[in-house]
Amino acid sequence: MLFALFYVIAITILALHFTGFLGRHNLEWLVLVLAVAVFPAVIYL
């Protein structure tokens, strides 16, 4: 369940990034937080 929730949040953050919403509201740091959250899984696999 948590894994599915993570995917929903990640897709939402990416959609908001590509629409420019994060840039307008000075929330681009969320993309970096998402990248840091995914990084350990990429190294592990």
Secondary structure as UniProt FT lines:
FT   HELIX           2..19
FT   HELIX           21..24
FT   TURN            25..26
FT   HELIX           29..44
//
